[in-house]
Amino acid sequence: MNVTRDVVYDLLPGYFSGEVTDDTRRLVEDFFTRDPEFSRMAERFGALLKERPLDREARTEADAEKRVFDRARARVNLRIAAGIWATGALFPFAIAVLVRFSRFWPVGAITGAVFGAAALAMWGMSLSPHPETWYTAFTGSQDWKSKPRRA
């Protein structure tokens, strides 16, 4: 089998991180003996990897745009949640007003106040959303497949 530079180049990250099988390691080392120029280039590549490990989270322009989009989506979803909580606060208040002469009217007022406080909290969180936090996951604005936020 004729192994090309491109094949070995694709194997280098795994080779230097030690994640390849013994057969693959031998294949890469055999190629290094046949192509000393490529071997020197690979050694420099390995030295760079040791200095600065691969960043699993790429820092590209597309990633920056995705973060901006995720924050905007989280802001919209949090404001929708705030609207739902505010709407939910109106019903207990309306019931409290309708039955104000009953002994149950404080229950409606207290429930409305709790829902109103939750609406205000959601609105406040929407001012500076972080898509990777628990409250955006709670409101449905986080993709469950995404990575958790790092400190």
C-alpha positions as CSV (number, residue, x, y, z in Angstrom):
1,M,0.0,0.0,0.0
2,N,1.3,3.4,-1.0
3,V,0.8,5.9,1.8
4,T,0.9,9.6,0.8
5,R,1.8,12.6,2.7
6,D,-1.8,13.7,2.9
7,V,-2.8,10.4,4.7
8,V,0.1,10.8,7.2
9,Y,-0.7,14.5,7.7
10,D,-4.3,13.5,8.7
11,L,-2.9,11.1,11.2
12,L,-0.5,13.5,12.9
13,P,-2.8,14.9,15.5
14,G,-3.7,11.5,16.7
15,Y,-0.1,10.3,16.5
16,F,1.2,13.1,18.7
17,S,-1.6,12.8,21.2
18,G,-1.0,9.1,21.5
19,E,-4.5,8.2,20.4
20,V,-3.6,5.9,17.5
21,T,-3.1,2.2,17.4
22,D,0.3,0.5,17.3
23,D,-0.2,-0.3,13.6
24,T,-0.9,3.4,12.8
25,R,2.0,4.5,14.9
26,R,4.3,2.2,13.0
27,L,2.9,3.3,9.7
28,V,3.6,7.0,10.5
29,E,7.1,6.2,11.8
30,D,7.9,4.1,8.7
31,F,6.8,7.1,6.5
32,F,9.1,9.4,8.6
33,T,12.1,7.2,7.7
34,R,11.2,7.3,4.0
35,D,10.6,11.0,3.9
36,P,13.0,12.9,6.3
37,E,11.8,16.3,5.1
38,F,8.3,15.5,6.2
39,S,9.6,14.0,9.4
40,R,11.3,17.4,10.3
41,M,8.1,19.2,9.5
42,A,6.1,16.8,11.7
43,E,8.6,17.2,14.6
44,R,8.0,21.0,14.4
45,F,4.2,20.3,14.3
46,G,4.6,18.1,17.4
47,A,6.6,20.7,19.2
48,L,3.8,23.3,18.5
49,L,1.2,20.9,19.9
50,K,3.1,20.4,23.0
51,E,3.5,24.2,23.5
52,R,-0.1,24.9,22.8
53,P,-2.5,22.0,23.0
54,L,-5.3,21.9,20.4
55,D,-8.2,24.1,21.4
56,R,-11.3,22.0,21.1
57,E,-13.4,25.1,20.8
58,A,-12.4,26.8,17.6
59,R,-12.0,30.6,17.7
60,T,-13.2,31.4,14.2
61,E,-15.4,34.2,12.9
62,A,-18.2,31.6,12.3
63,D,-18.0,30.6,16.0
64,A,-18.2,34.3,17.0
65,E,-21.3,34.7,14.8
66,K,-22.8,31.6,16.3
67,R,-22.3,32.9,19.8
68,V,-24.0,36.2,18.9
69,F,-26.9,34.3,17.4
70,D,-27.2,32.1,20.4
71,R,-27.3,35.1,22.7
72,A,-29.9,36.7,20.6
73,R,-32.0,33.5,20.6
74,A,-31.6,33.2,24.3
75,R,-32.7,36.9,24.8
76,V,-35.9,36.3,22.6
77,N,-36.7,33.0,24.4
78,L,-36.3,34.6,27.8
79,R,-38.6,37.5,26.8
80,I,-41.2,35.1,25.6
81,A,-41.0,33.3,28.9
82,A,-41.3,36.6,30.7
83,G,-44.5,37.3,28.7
84,I,-45.9,33.9,29.5
85,W,-45.2,34.4,33.2
86,A,-46.8,37.9,33.1
87,T,-49.9,36.5,31.4
88,G,-50.0,33.8,34.0
89,A,-49.9,36.6,36.7
90,L,-53.0,38.3,35.2
91,F,-55.3,35.4,35.7
92,P,-54.8,35.0,39.5
93,F,-55.2,38.7,39.9
94,A,-58.4,38.7,37.9
95,I,-59.8,35.8,40.0
96,A,-58.7,37.7,43.2
97,V,-60.7,40.7,42.0
98,L,-63.8,38.7,41.1
99,V,-63.9,36.9,44.4
100,R,-62.6,39.7,46.6
101,F,-65.5,39.2,49.1
102,S,-64.5,35.5,49.4
103,R,-62.0,34.2,51.8
104,F,-59.9,32.9,48.9
105,W,-59.0,36.2,47.4
106,P,-55.5,36.4,49.1
107,V,-54.5,33.1,47.3
108,G,-55.1,34.7,43.9
109,A,-53.2,37.9,44.9
110,I,-50.3,35.9,46.3
111,T,-50.2,33.6,43.2
112,G,-50.4,36.6,40.9
113,A,-47.5,38.3,42.8
114,V,-45.4,35.2,42.5
115,F,-46.0,34.9,38.8
116,G,-45.3,38.6,38.4
117,A,-42.0,38.3,40.2
118,A,-41.1,35.4,38.0
119,A,-41.9,37.5,34.9
120,L,-39.7,40.3,36.2
121,A,-36.9,37.9,36.9
122,M,-37.1,36.4,33.3
123,W,-37.2,39.9,31.9
124,G,-34.1,40.9,33.9
125,M,-32.3,37.7,32.8
126,S,-33.1,38.6,29.1
127,L,-31.1,41.8,29.4
128,S,-27.8,39.9,29.5
129,P,-28.4,36.3,28.5
130,H,-25.7,33.6,28.5
131,P,-26.9,30.7,26.3
132,E,-25.0,28.1,28.3
133,T,-26.6,28.7,31.7
134,W,-29.2,26.7,33.6
135,Y,-32.0,29.3,33.2
136,T,-31.7,29.4,29.4
137,A,-31.9,25.6,29.4
138,F,-35.0,25.8,31.7
139,T,-36.7,28.2,29.3
140,G,-35.9,26.0,26.3
141,S,-33.3,28.3,24.6
142,Q,-30.4,25.9,25.0
143,D,-29.6,23.1,22.8
144,W,-29.2,20.1,25.1
145,K,-26.4,18.8,22.8
146,S,-24.2,21.8,23.3
147,K,-21.3,21.9,25.8
148,P,-21.9,23.4,29.3
149,R,-20.4,26.8,30.0
150,R,-16.9,26.9,31.3
151,A,-15.8,29.2,34.0
